[in-house]
Amino acid sequence: MRGHALLFLAAATAFALCLQTGASASIAYGGNGNHQTQPFHGQGGYPSKARTVYVSAMLQRLIAVDDKNYRFETLIYLHLSWTDPEAERKVMQATDRFRNSTEEECDRPCASDFTLSKRQGQGYGTHVTCCDDLWLPTVRMINVYSLPDTRLQPYEISVEGDSVSWWLGLNSVVFTPMNFRSFPFDSQDLVLQFGYSDAAYIKEFVPSTTSKRFLIRGDGNIVSGWDVTDVKVVNSSQTQQQELSDWVEQYGKFSDEDDPSPVVRRNANATKELVTFEVVIQIKRLWKHYVLNLITPAIFIVLLSLITFLIPADSLDVRIGLSVTLFLSLTALQFIINESLPKTSNPSAMHELILISYIIVTFGMPESILVYLVKQQQKEIVEPASADLASNFASKVIRLLRGKRHGAPFIIDWTSFSVCLLTLIIAMVFLFGKD
């Protein structure tokens, strides 16, 4: 156990160091094994004082939602802005140094579609300047799965006076938790997590403008099967020690002898405040397809099974045959449904509806046997000949049980019919009526 505790401590420390501004610009992502540069790769050491950074998130397109592997791919424009009194001077110095040197291009052009040249007198517009000496924060993507090799990642760094803005178009595949309890009426929060290493240099990330459909025109949805309902930016901050405490509280705890918290408290990085923000893309599943192709056939099979209770009680072979046929039909439908269901360890509302459907369809078999036996017993009942009060009462009861219209099989069938129909209605309301 002690080895596991130290291993986790080492991983947590490495994560904090990875967030440091001076850390390496490349990191290996799990998607394809290539070393790819972080989109917000910073430079310039550390600012003279802590900055407040404003964050805007403009969703251009949600490309795909993979609810079997809990990932999504998106193209989003992120915009960071802050104030830096030395920004304009540093950009001018870097640009002049480039124009007076023999280098073919500067180390950090201020725009991805730069048009730099050695000519003088071009001014200091964004597309003809260098940002070599400008302080830029390294904001790490925390839950990224991969950055596509064919991605287009345009960016632009603009400086006007002491105002700095940095935007880029980010195409990424990200993993995120998903909850399918209410499938197919479920909603999901797709989260892109970003973090900076130390609150001594970035005081906080402040949410700013958001858009759920940026630069895309036309009617219809932007991704198959889902509708984007909102995009928002959420900020937060906590120390590495708090992060470890939250992890232990949520996923388990160490034994007393293996508790790494004293070591964490002695770690210099443990007390550093990690400043983070999340871009939350809220989506809602388009459910009509699933209702028409999955839920409606299952309900029809259950409703057809109720015909069993309307067939004469002495037609046992017909009643059992209908129940078996509908049971097999429901089994065949379940194979189709399983292909459409998201992969989840917990049962969804759809799983529970199928289970209830099986119970109702199967219930018709023992119920048919019961009313058949009651019907056979009725034929063997002999009506008493005595004329006393008790005998007259017993005679009326026997006539009631033997009656074709209000006999015991009739009562049992209609009671079963009502109970099964009511069970189906209550199950539908309970399972799908929450969302």
N, C-alpha and C positions, 0 to 999 in steps of 0.2 A: 504493500500500500504506500509506503514511503516513496518508492520509486515513481509510482503514478502521480503522487502529489508534486514531486520535484519536476516531473516531466510537464505537468500542466503549468507550473510556475514558469518554467523556461519558455513555454509557448506563449504565455501571457506577456512575458517580458519582451519576447521577440516581436509580438504584435505592437507593443508600445513603441519599440524602436523603429518598426517599419513605418509608423506614422510620423516619425521625426522629419522635419523639413529637410535636413541634410542627408536623408536616407537615399539609397539607390533609386534611380528613376524607373527601373524595370523590375517586374515581378512575374513569376510564372503562374499562369492561370490554368485551372483544371480542364478547360474545354479542349484545347488542342496541344498543350505542352509547350507552346512557343513563349518566348520572353517578349512581352508587349509593354510598351510605355504607358504609364498611367496617363489618363486624359489631362487632368490638372496637375502637370508636373511643374513644380516651382523652382525658384532660383533666388539668388541674391542674399543668402544668409538669413538674417533676422531683421525685422523692422525695429525702429527706434523705440516704439511703444506699441501696446496692444491695439489692434485695429478691430473695428466693427465691420463685418462683411455682410452685405445684403445679397440675398439669394433669390433669383427668379427661375422658374421652371416652366418652359413652354413645350408641351408635348406636341410633336409633329405627327408621329404615328406610333401606335402600338402594333408592332408587326405580327406577333404571335404570342399566344398564351398556351403553355404546355402543362395541362393539369394532370398529366400522368407522371411527369418528372419534377413538378413544382418549380418551373422556370418560366420566364417570359423574355421576349426580345422587344426592344423599344428603340425608337429614334427620338431623342429629346434634346432641346436646346437649353443649356444651363448658362446662367449669367451671374457672375460675381462682380460686385462693385464695392469700393472702399475709397478712403481718402489717404493721400500720401503727399505731403508738402514737397518732397524731393523728386517726385515722379517725373515731372516735365523736364527738369534739368538733366536727369539721368538718361532719358530717352534722347534728348538733343546731343548729349555727349557721346553716347554710343553710336548714334547716326553719323555724327561728324567724324568720329574715329574710323568708322567703316569707309566713309567717302574719301578719307585721306590715306587709306591703307591700300595694300596690294591684294587683300583677300577678295575672293570671288563673291562671298556673301557673308552676312553677319551671322553670329551664333544663334540669335533668337529673333527672327523677323517678327514684327508686330502684327502680321496678318498671314494667314495661310496662302492667300493669293497675292503675295507681295510682288511688287514691281520695282525692286531696288536696282540702282545703277550707280556708277561713279560720278554721274553728272551733278554739278552743284546747282543751287537755286531751285531745287524741287520742293522746298519747304519741309514741314515735319508732319505731314498727314499720316494717317494710320498705315496706309498701304505702301509707304516709301520710307519707313523708319525702322530702326533697330531697337529692340527692348532688352539688349544684353545685360544692362546694369540695373534694370527695374526689379524691385522686390515683388515676387509672385509666390503665393502660398502653395505648398504641395498638399492638395486635398485628395485623400485616398478614397477609392471605392472599396467598401468593406465587403459587400456580399456579391461581388461580380463573379460570374461563372466564366465568361470568356468575352473577348473583344473580337468580333469577326475580322478575319484577315483582309477581306475586301471592303472594309468599312471606309466611308468618307467621314473625315473628322475635321471639318473646317473650324477655324477659330479666328478671333480678332481681339487684340488688346488695344484699347483706346485710352489716350491720356488727354484730358482737357483741364489745364490748371493743376489743381491738386486732386482731381477726381480721376480714378482709374476704374475701367470696366473691362472685364474679361469674359467673353462668351465663347462657347464651342458647341458644335453639334455632336452629340454622343450617341453612337450606335453600340449597344451592349446586350449581352445575354446575362440575366441576373436570376439567382435563385431566391425564393421567398416562401414563407409558410402559407398554406392555404387550408381553408376549412370548408368541407363539402357536406356539412350536416343537413343543409336545406336543399341540396341538389334536387331538381334543376332550377330552383328559385333562389340560388345562392348569390351572394356578392363577395368580392374579394378585394383586399387592399394589397396592391403590388408595390413593394417598397424598394427603393434604391437608397442604400446607406452610404454616407460620406462622412469622413472624419479628419480632424486636424489634431496634431500631437499635443499642443500646449496652449492653454488659455493665456499664457504670458505674452503671446504674440497675436493671437486672434481672440478677442474678448468674447465674441459670440457671433453666431450666424443668425441674421434676422430675416424671416420670411418676407418676400416681396411679391411681385406680380406672378401669376400663374395662368396657364391656358391649356385647355384640354384638346384643342385642335388648331395648331399653329401652322399657318401657311397652306393648309389643305382646304380646298374648296370642293363643293359638290354635295349632293344628298347621299344618304346611306351611312352605314357603319364603316369604321376604319379597320376593323379586325373581325374575322369570322367568329360568330357565336357569342360575341360580347359587345357591350355598350359602355363606353367610358363616361362616367357620371361626374367625376371631379378630379382635379389635380391640386394637391396642396403641399406646402413645405412645412415640416415640423422640426424645430431645433431642440437640442438638449446638450447636457454636458455632465460628466462625472469622472471621478478619478479611476485609475486602474484598480485600486483597492476596492472601490465600490463596485466596479465591474465584476471582480472576482467574488465579492460577497453576493451579488445578485445571481451569479452563476451557481454558486454553492446552494443558495436558497431555493433556486428553481429546479436544479437537476440532482442535488444530493449534497452530502457533506463529508468531510474527511474525519477520520478518527482523531482523538485528542493528540496522539503522538505524531500523526502525520499532518496536522493542521499547518498549512504553509503561511498563514496570516502573519506570524511574527517576521518571517523572511520577507514577505511583501512589504511590511511596514518599514523594514530597513532598506528596501530597494528605493533608489532615488527616483525612479520613474513611477513608483506606486502612488505618490502623492500628486503627480501632475494631473491637471484637469484636462481630460480629452473633450474637445469641442466637436460636436457632431451635428449633422442635420440629415433629414430623410425627405426624399421626394416620394409622396404617396399617391399612386394612381388608383383611384377607386373605380372598379368596374362591376357591372351587373350582367349576369348571364341572360341571353335571349332564350326564353324558356318555351316558346310556342312550338318549336320543332320537337322538343322532348315530350311535351304534353300530347301532341298529335301522334307521335310514333312510338312512345313507350308507355305513358300513363293511360291513355285512352284504351288501347287494346287490352291492358291488364284489367281495367274496370269493366269492359265489355265481357270478358271471360267470367268475371265474378258475377255480373248481372245475369248472364246466361245460366250460371250454376244455380241461381234461385228458381229456375224452372223445375228443378228436381222436386221441390216441395209442392208443386202444383200437379204433378203426375199422380194418378191413383195409387194408393198405398199398396195394393196387391200387385202392382207391376214392378216388382223388385228388380228384375233383370234390366228393364228400361232405365230405371233410376240409377242403378249402379253403373250401367254402360255410359250414361251421360256424364256422370261424375268422373269416371276414369278418363273419358275422352277430353274433357275440359282440363283435367289435371295434366295430361300429357301436352295439351296445347299451351298451358301456362309454363311448363318446363321448356318447351321449344322457344317461347317468347323470352324466357330468362336468359338464354344463350345470346340472343340479340341484344338484350338490355345490358348484359355484362360488358359487351364490346364498347358501349357508349358511356359507361360509368367511369368517372375519374378513379384513379388508383388511391385508395385510402384504407387505413387499417381500422378505422372506426365506421360503424354502419351509418349510412346516410338515410334520409327519409325515403328514398326510392327503394333501398334494401328492405326497410321495414314494411313498406307497402306491399312488396312482393311476398314477404313472409305472411302478412295478414291475408293476402289473396289465396295463398296455399291453404291456410287454415280454414277459410270459408268454403273453398271448393271441396276440401277433404271432409269437412263436417257433414256434407250431404250423404256420404256413404254409411257411417254408423247410424245416422238419423233415419235413413231409408230402411235399414235392417230393423230398427226399433219399431217404426210404425207398421212394418210388415208383420212383426210378431204380435203387436197389439191387435191388428186386424184379424190375425188367425185366432187369437184368444177370444175375440168377440163372437166368433161363430160357434164356440164351444160353450158359451154361457147359456144356462137354462133359466128361463124366467120363473120365479116362484109362484105357486098356485094359491098360497094362503092369502086371505083378504084382510088380515089385521093391518094396523097402522104402519108397523115397521116393514111389513112385506110390501105394502103399497109404495112406500118411499123407495125401497130397494128396486121395485119394479120400474119406477120412474128413472132411477139412476141407470139401470141396465138399458132401458130404451134410449136414454140419452147417449150412452156409450156405443150402442149399436146403430144409432141414427147415421144416415149417409151424409147428412148436411152438417150436423154438429157433433159428430162422434169424436172419440179420443184421437184417432189418426188425423182428423181434420184440425183439431186444436193444436196438436203437436207440430203439424206441418206449418200452419200459419204463425205459430209462435216462433219456430225456427226461421221462417222467412223474414219476419219482422226483426228478429235479433241480428241476423246476418246483414240485412240491409242497413240497420242502424249502426252496426259495428263498422261497416265500410264508410258510412258518412262521417262518423266520429273520427275514424282513422285519418281520412282525408283532411278534415279540419285541423286535427291535432298535428299532423305531420307537416302540412304545407301551409297552414294558416298563420304561422308565426312570422313569416317574412313579409 
